């Protein structure tokens, strides 16, 4: 049996997202450095630029996917239905239904 802990899943996803964001920053700096080298007239290989651009594109796609996953985890934890934008407080609903059933039972027995 596997125990699923939403807090750990949320924390690990957040940690991974932070790591990906740092990688994107590093790749952006590398890309800007290549751009400056080219502007200064230095020899810049097209393969290097393509590789950095491809890495940057892949990391951005991963970042977007992780952000979506993280938002979904947070919505799930808050009890918000997908696409609904609102949450149901099931504990409060159970309590209110229980109170109403108690009143019905009491009314049935009294007369």
ZIVEN-V738290 format. One record per run of one state. SS is the DSSP state (A for helix, B for strand, O for the rest). FROM is the first residue (numbers start at 0). TO is the last residue. Records with the same first field share a line. If there is no record, write none. Layout:
SS: FROM-TO, FROM-TO
//
This chain:
O: 0-4, 39-44, 78-78, 80-85, 87-88, 110-110
A: 5-38, 45-77, 89-109
B: 79-79, 86-86
//
